[in-house]
Amino acid sequence: MDVTREINKLILSRIKQLLLEHRDTYRVDLHLHTLYSSDGTQTVLQALKKAKEKHIDIVSIADHDSIRAYSEIMKNNYFDNSSLPIIVPGVEFTVSFPEYCERCHILKYFYDINDIGFIGILKQNREAFNNRIHIWFKSIEKNLCLQYFFSKYDIRCSEEQYRFYLGTHRNPIPDYANLMEYLFSILRPHGIGVWDIYNKIIELNQNDLCISRRHDVESAMIRFYKKYHQQDINDNYRKLRPLLAPVGIVDTYYPQYDPIGSLSINEFGQVPIESLMNSGVNVFAHPNANKLYLMEQLEGVISGLELNAHSDIDTNQKIKQIAQERSLVATRGSDKHTDTDEYYIQMEFYDMKYGELQKLYDLFKKCI
């Protein structure tokens, strides 16, 4: 059982009934993750119940490159359950957009499992993730920080070992979260914690002959320290990601210098952003406010920009302004991965005005 055109019709009718209430605002969260994302820790029902508890009218489960949650949603008839928020079918695709120079994610809503193009996107990304594993482990071989600890403590690390690890994982999709979990599982038994990795990166970075990269890494480490130095994170494998795979620091960006083994990989064979043009509504997830000029290249591909709870007020305000200028819808998303209230404190963030929701409804309607 999965999402089809008939399911989308049902969801559309429920949103229409909601609009008939003619409220000033509606509470919307169109970016939730569950256990079906490799970095998600909440179940589908936990996510839905928490949203209901916070009086959210409409949600979307948008797991990373996965629609497995919707088999569970269909099986339990959550789509037509009036005691739960309205669920908009969604997925967060990892796509190729080289001009963006960052990991690029697109939220696709109202997909149809019978659409050949949509199925092709899912298949290509599965193959791309498999390719990314190979690239990761080539980078690990060149990562001076990891190789220092591997050599000092005679730690074995290999692509084959990681693939076996994935096979025993609750979510076998290769992603940064379970890569870091794997690395931590072979480092921590030797007493190596997050701050040990941090300190070794600081030390090694001083010897980098590439001045611009050295500065970029230094800036990333300063941001990391300011954010976490008062927190107990030494045993938190998730905090390895901003150290070993800092956003925007990709070895291929510095072709004239030897690689440092950054695990930040932006291009690995995933679908080009233009391939998302058909089938569903596309919203740019957590966009970089300084790169919104690139939206001019995506006319006909992108219908909206996301206001993300992880972003600061100024960033979201700028994104909202650009959305208005370009006649794009501005959605709201918590990007919530856990069953906590961390991103459900300032609930007014999730309020969409009647006109905004009507515009979103009209976009959804075109998919039917």
C-alpha positions in Angstrom: 0.0 0.0 0.0 1.3 3.4 -0.9 0.4 7.0 -1.9 -1.6 7.2 -5.2 -3.7 9.9 -6.9 -6.7 8.8 -4.9 -5.0 9.4 -1.6 -3.9 12.8 -2.7 -7.5 13.6 -3.6 -8.5 12.6 0.0 -5.9 14.9 1.5 -6.9 17.7 -0.8 -10.5 17.4 0.3 -9.5 17.5 4.0 -7.4 20.7 3.4 -10.3 22.3 1.6 -12.6 21.6 4.6 -10.0 23.2 6.8 -10.0 26.3 4.6 -13.8 26.5 4.8 -13.3 27.4 8.5 -11.9 30.7 7.3 -9.5 31.1 10.2 -7.0 33.9 10.3 -4.1 31.4 10.7 -3.5 27.7 10.4 -0.7 25.8 12.1 1.5 23.9 9.6 4.7 21.8 9.9 5.7 20.3 6.6 9.1 18.9 7.5 9.1 16.0 10.0 11.5 13.0 10.2 10.9 9.6 11.7 12.8 6.4 12.2 12.6 5.9 8.4 15.3 8.6 8.1 18.7 7.3 9.2 19.0 10.3 11.6 15.5 10.1 12.9 14.6 8.8 16.4 10.9 9.2 16.6 8.2 6.8 15.3 5.5 7.9 12.9 2.9 7.9 15.6 5.1 9.8 18.0 5.6 12.5 15.4 1.9 12.7 14.6 0.8 12.7 18.3 3.3 15.4 19.2 2.0 17.6 16.4 -1.6 17.0 17.5 -0.7 17.9 21.0 0.7 21.2 19.7 -2.5 21.9 17.8 -0.8 21.6 14.4 -3.4 21.3 11.6 -1.2 19.9 8.7 2.0 18.0 8.8 4.2 16.1 6.3 6.5 13.2 7.1 9.4 14.1 4.8 12.1 11.4 5.4 15.4 11.5 3.7 15.0 9.9 0.2 12.6 7.5 1.7 8.8 7.0 1.5 8.7 3.9 3.7 6.8 5.8 6.4 3.8 6.0 4.1 3.3 2.2 4.0 2.8 2.4 7.8 0.6 5.4 7.4 -1.6 3.6 4.9 -1.7 0.4 6.9 -3.0 2.3 9.9 -5.3 4.5 8.0 -3.7 7.7 9.4 -4.6 9.7 6.3 -8.3 9.6 7.1 -8.0 9.8 10.9 -9.7 13.0 12.1 -8.0 12.7 15.5 -4.6 13.3 13.9 -3.3 16.2 11.8 -3.9 16.2 8.1 -0.9 14.4 6.5 0.5 15.7 3.3 2.5 13.0 1.5 6.2 14.1 1.3 9.8 13.2 1.0 13.1 15.1 1.3 15.2 14.5 -1.7 19.0 14.9 -1.8 19.7 16.4 -5.2 22.6 17.7 -7.4 22.8 21.5 -7.7 26.5 22.3 -8.1 26.0 26.1 -8.2 24.6 25.9 -4.7 27.9 24.5 -3.4 26.2 22.9 -0.4 24.2 19.8 0.4 21.0 20.5 -1.4 17.6 19.2 -0.3 14.2 19.5 -1.9 10.9 18.7 -0.2 8.5 17.1 -2.7 4.9 17.0 -1.7 1.9 15.2 -3.2 4.0 12.6 -5.0 2.3 9.7 -6.8 3.9 6.2 -6.5 2.6 5.4 -9.9 4.5 8.2 -11.6 7.4 6.6 -13.5 9.6 9.7 -13.2 9.2 9.7 -9.4 10.1 6.0 -9.1 13.2 6.7 -11.3 14.3 9.5 -8.9 14.1 7.1 -5.9 16.0 4.4 -7.8 18.8 6.8 -9.0 19.3 8.2 -5.5 19.5 4.7 -4.0 22.3 3.9 -6.5 24.0 7.3 -5.7 24.1 6.6 -2.0 25.8 3.3 -2.7 28.4 5.3 -4.7 28.8 7.8 -1.8 29.9 5.0 0.5 32.8 4.3 -1.8 33.8 8.0 -2.0 33.5 8.3 1.8 36.0 5.5 2.4 38.4 6.9 -0.1 38.3 10.1 1.8 38.7 8.3 5.2 42.0 6.9 3.9 43.2 10.5 3.5 41.7 11.9 6.7 44.7 12.7 8.8 42.7 13.0 12.0 41.0 9.6 11.7 44.2 7.9 10.4 46.1 9.3 13.4 43.8 7.5 15.8 43.4 4.4 13.7 47.2 4.0 13.6 47.8 4.8 17.3 45.2 2.3 18.5 45.4 -0.2 15.7 41.7 0.4 14.8 40.3 -1.4 11.7 38.1 0.6 9.5 36.8 -0.4 6.1 34.1 0.0 3.6 33.2 -3.7 3.9 32.9 -3.3 7.7 30.6 -0.3 7.3 28.4 -2.1 4.8 28.1 -5.0 7.3 27.2 -2.5 10.0 24.5 -1.0 7.7 23.0 -4.5 7.3 22.4 -4.7 11.0 21.2 -1.1 11.4 17.6 -0.2 12.0 17.8 1.9 8.9 20.1 0.5 6.2 20.1 3.7 4.0 23.7 5.0 4.1 23.7 8.6 5.5 25.9 10.9 7.5 24.2 9.9 10.7 24.9 6.2 10.6 28.4 6.8 9.1 29.2 8.8 12.2 27.6 6.2 14.4 29.8 3.6 12.8 33.0 5.6 13.2 32.2 6.4 16.8 31.5 2.7 17.5 35.1 1.9 16.6 36.7 5.0 18.2 34.9 5.2 21.6 36.0 1.8 22.9 39.6 3.2 22.8 38.6 6.2 24.9 38.4 8.6 21.9 35.5 11.1 22.3 34.2 14.0 20.3 36.5 16.6 21.9 39.5 14.4 21.1 38.6 14.6 17.4 38.0 18.3 17.7 41.4 18.9 19.3 43.3 16.8 16.8 41.6 18.6 13.9 42.6 22.0 15.4 46.2 20.7 15.7 46.4 19.3 12.2 44.7 22.3 10.5 47.7 24.5 11.4 49.7 22.5 8.8 47.3 22.9 5.9 49.1 24.6 3.0 45.8 25.8 1.6 45.2 29.1 3.3 41.5 29.5 2.3 40.7 25.9 3.5 42.6 26.4 6.7 40.6 29.5 7.4 37.3 27.7 6.5 38.1 24.8 8.9 39.2 27.2 11.6 35.9 29.1 11.3 33.9 25.8 11.4 35.7 24.8 14.6 35.1 28.1 16.2 31.4 27.8 15.5 31.4 24.3 16.9 33.1 25.4 20.1 30.8 28.3 20.7 27.8 26.1 20.2 28.8 23.1 22.2 31.6 23.9 24.7 29.1 24.1 27.6 27.3 20.9 26.7 28.0 17.3 27.5 28.6 16.0 23.9 31.7 13.9 24.3 29.7 10.7 23.9 27.3 12.1 21.2 28.3 10.5 17.9 26.1 12.9 16.0 28.5 15.7 16.9 31.2 14.1 14.8 29.4 15.3 11.6 30.2 19.0 11.9 33.8 18.0 12.7 34.5 15.4 10.1 32.0 16.5 7.4 31.7 20.3 7.9 29.2 21.9 5.4 30.9 23.7 2.6 34.3 22.2 3.1 34.7 19.7 0.3 38.0 18.5 -1.0 37.1 19.0 -4.6 36.6 22.8 -3.9 40.4 23.0 -3.4 41.8 21.1 -6.5 45.3 22.6 -6.4 46.0 21.2 -2.9 46.2 17.7 -1.4 42.9 16.6 0.1 42.4 16.6 3.9 39.9 13.8 3.7 36.8 15.8 4.4 33.7 13.6 4.6 31.5 16.3 3.3 30.5 15.0 -0.2 28.1 17.1 -2.2 28.2 15.4 -5.6 28.0 11.6 -5.7 25.6 10.8 -8.6 22.3 11.9 -7.1 19.5 13.2 -9.3 19.9 16.7 -10.8 17.5 19.3 -9.3 15.9 19.8 -12.7 14.7 16.2 -12.7 12.2 17.1 -10.0 10.3 19.3 -12.3 7.3 16.9 -12.8 5.3 15.0 -10.2 4.3 16.9 -7.1 5.2 20.3 -5.6 8.8 21.1 -4.9 9.9 23.3 -2.0 13.6 24.3 -1.4 14.4 22.9 2.1 16.3 25.2 4.6 17.8 27.4 1.9 20.9 29.5 2.4 19.6 33.1 2.5 22.8 34.3 0.9 22.3 32.1 -2.2 18.6 32.9 -2.9 19.7 34.6 -6.2 20.1 31.1 -7.6 16.3 30.7 -7.5 16.2 32.5 -10.8 17.7 29.4 -12.4 15.0 27.2 -10.9 11.9 28.8 -12.3 9.4 26.0 -13.2 11.2 23.6 -10.8 10.7 25.2 -7.4 7.3 26.4 -6.2 8.3 27.4 -2.6 10.9 28.2 -0.1 11.0 26.7 3.4 11.1 28.8 6.6 13.0 26.4 8.9 12.9 26.3 12.7 16.6 25.7 12.7 17.3 29.0 11.0 17.5 32.3 12.8 14.8 35.0 12.6 16.7 37.2 10.1 17.4 34.3 7.8 13.7 33.3 7.7 12.6 36.9 7.2 14.9 37.2 4.2 13.6 33.9 2.8 10.0 35.0 3.3 10.7 38.3 1.5 12.3 36.6 -1.5 9.4 34.1 -1.7 7.0 37.0 -1.8 9.0 38.8 -4.5 9.2 35.7 -6.7 5.5 34.6 -6.0 6.7 31.5 -4.3 4.9 29.9 -1.3 6.7 30.1 2.0 6.2 26.9 4.0 7.0 26.1 7.6 9.1 23.2 8.8 10.5 22.1 12.1 12.9 19.6 10.5 12.2 17.7 13.7 13.9 14.3 14.1 13.1 13.5 17.7 10.1 13.2 20.0 10.9 16.4 22.0 9.6 19.9 22.2 12.9 21.5 21.2 11.4 23.0 18.0 7.9 23.3 19.3 8.4 26.1 21.8 7.7 29.2 19.6 4.6 27.9 18.1 3.6 31.1 16.3 6.5 30.2 13.9 4.2 27.6 12.4 1.3 29.9 11.7 0.3 30.3 8.1 -2.2 33.0 7.1 -5.4 32.0 5.3 -4.1 33.3 2.0 -0.8 31.5 2.3 -2.5 28.2 2.9 -4.9 28.8 0.1 -1.9 29.4 -2.2 -0.4 26.1 -1.1 -3.7 24.3 -1.6 -3.9 25.6 -5.2 -0.4 24.2 -5.8 -1.4 20.8 -4.4 -4.6 20.9 -6.5 -2.5 21.1 -9.7 -1.0 17.7 -8.9 -4.4 15.9 -9.1 
